[in-house]
């Protein structure tokens, strides 16, 4: 069963997943770009898997390519999960 998606919860889940793939916790902010966090496409696939398991929201490769910032990903997931 998918968790209820609040924007804050989604942000926390994504931040935790980004930490797991090696992003610096101090640098993970809504306006941080994935490039600045040194997160590549393979890392985003891992983050997408966490999001799908937690919220039941699938992030395709095409979707992920449109994300520039952490906020972009959070808003996408929060909107799709609600």
N, C-alpha and C positions, 0 to 999 in steps of 0.2 A: 504494500500500500504506500503510495507516494505521500511525502510529508506536505503539510500545508506550507505554501510558499509566501512568506512575507519578504519584502525587499531586504530587510535586515538579515533575515535567515539565509536568503540566497547569497547575499554578500559574504556572510560568514562562511558558508559552505564553499563558495568559490575561493575565498581567501585561504581557507584551510587546504583546499586541493592545490592551489598554487604553491603554497609552502611545501607540500609533499613532493612537488616536481622540481623544487630547488629555488623558488623565488624567495628573495629576502623579505621576511615578515615586516620589517620596518618600511619597506618600499611599497607594499601593497596598499594602495589607496584607490578610490574610485576613478580618479583621473590618470592613474598610472597606465602607460601603454604596455602592451605585452612585450614589445621590443625592449623597452627600458627595463622590464623585469627579467629580460633574457629568457623569455618563454617562447619556445618554437612550436611549430605545428604538431609535432609528436606530443609535446607537453599538453597542448590544448586538447588533443584526443583523450588524454588521461583525465583532464578536468571535465571534459564532456561526459565521460563514463560515470564519474562521480555524480554529476548533475542528473544524469538519466536515472541512476539508481536511487537517488534521494528524492527527486521531484517528478520523475516520469517524463521529463522533457528531453526530446532528442535534439542534439545540436549536430547538424550535418557539417561536413567540411566546407561547404559553400557558406553556411551560416557563419561558421567560425572565421572565415576569411574576411567577413565584414566587420568583425570586432576589432576596434583599435584600442579601446580602453577597458579596464575592469568594469566600469559603469555600463558600457555597451553590453557586455555579457550578462551582467546582473539584470538589467532592464529586459533583455530578451527572455531570460529564464522566468523572471517574475511575471511578465506579460503572458507567456505561454502557459504557465502553471496555474494561472488564476482563472 
